[in-house]
């Protein structure tokens, strides 16, 4: 098994959620790490994947909103500083993959399956092999204890229940 590392300059872990029932708020986490091991990343079914996200690094391009998301109303980073994902099963789905694992948010662990597209393998200008992947999944935030909301005067709510998680990773063999 080979260990692989995320190239943070070419990767992103983000999310989007409905706002006021009419638009979407998008955000990302700027600090995360991963333990990835595989016999061959051109066949993701050989991999073991664990990702750890620093929730304090949340960035929605609005400082007040980010601070609210860090508070006990949402992620409660004082008691739950990380989001964690650990793969439990990886299967091929045509040319793509289904990566199932345990997602822990705010102390609640639930199974989740990411649809993963293998972007390919290349060699960068320094002779290092790189592999690209894009993954997407949807979760109900309330199932993870993220239940804060506000009812709007016009009906509906401020924040949607469904969160779309989007992950773009470029990885290479760990040094």
N, C-alpha and C positions, 0 to 999 in steps of 0.2 A: 504494500500500500504506500502511496505517495501522499505527502501532505501538501496542501495548496493554500495560498493566501489570497485574500481579496486585494485588488488594486484599487484603493479608495479614489484615486484621481479619475478612474473610468468606471465607477460603480455608483449606484444610488439605491436607497431604500426609502420609498415614499408611500403616500396614501392619499385618498380623496374621499370626501363625504358630502352629502347634500347639505346645503345651507339654506334655511328658510324656505325649503321645498321648491326653490326656483333655480338655484345655481350650485356650484361645487366649490368647496374649499380644498385646496391641495397643500400638502406639506411633505416634509421629509425629515429624516433623522440624519444628522451630520456625523455622528460617531457610532461606529459599530465594529464588531470583529467576528471572525468565523473560524471554526475548526472544520476543515474539509479534508477528508482522506478518500482516496479512490485508487483502484488498480489502474484505471484508464478513464479520464474525463470525457473521452469521446463516446463512452458508454456510461451514462450517469447512473445506471442501475448498480454499478460497483461502488458507489459513493456512500459515505456517511457525512452528514451535514449538520453542524450546530452553529447557530447564529445568535449573537448577544448584542442587543441594541441599548445604548445609553439614552434613556428617555429624556434626560435633561437637555439633550441635543436637538430636541424637536424644533422645527423651523417652518412656520406657516407664513412668513414674511409680515407678521404682525406681533410685536412684542407683547402687547396686552393679552392677545389670544393665547400666545405661547405660554405665558405665565399662568393663565387660567387652566390650560391643559396640564401643566405641571402640578397644579394644586390638588387638594383632596377631592374636589369636584370631579376630577377626571383620573389622571394617572397616579396621583399621590406619590410623587417621586421620593419623598422622604422615607416612605415605607416600601416603595416598589421602584427602585431606581433603574431596573432593566426590563426589557421584553426579551424573551428567549424562545428560540425555535430549535427543535431537535428532530431530525428525520427518523421515521420508523419503518418506512417502506417506500421504495422507488420503483415504478414500473414504466415500461415503454408504452407510449400512446402514439402509434404510427412513427413519425419522425421526431415526435416530442415526448415529453415525460409527464407523469403524475408523481409529485413528491408529497407524500403524506407524512405528517409529523405532529408533535405536540407543541402547541403554541401557548406560552404563559404570559398573560398580561394581568397586572394588578393582582398577582397571587392566584389567579384562576388559570388552570390548564385545560385546554380542549384540543381535540384533534382537528386538523385543518389539512386540506389538500391544495397544493399549488399546481396550476397548469404551467409547465416549464417548456420553453422553446430553446433549443440548443442553437446558438448563433454561429458556432463553428470554432475552428482552431487556427491559429496563425503564429507567426514568429515576429516579435517586435524588432526594431532596429538594433537592439543590443543582444540579439540571439536568444531571447527568452521566449519559450512557448507561452501563449496566452489562449484562454478559452472564454467564450462569451455565452451568457445565459440571460434570459428574461423570464420572469415568473410573475404570476398574478393569482390572487385569491380574494374571496370576499368573506367577511365575518360580520356577525351581528355584535356590535360593541357592547350592548347591554348584557350579553351572555358572559362578558368578562368584567362586569361590575362598573362599566363606564355608562352610568345611567343619567347623568345630569342632562337636563333639557329645559326649555322654556316654551310655553304655549304662546303662539302668535295671536294677535287680535283678529287677524283675518282667517284664523283657523290654521291647523297644522302646527308644526314644531320648528324650533330653531335649528336643531341638528338631527340629521337622518340617523337611522339605526345601522344601516349597512355601511361598512368601511371597505373600500377596495384597496388592497395592499398590492403595490407594484415594486418589484425588485429587479434591478439590472446589475448583473455582476460580471466583472472581468476578473478572472483568477489566473494565477500562474504558480508553478512549483514554489513552495516556501523555501526561503534561503536557509 
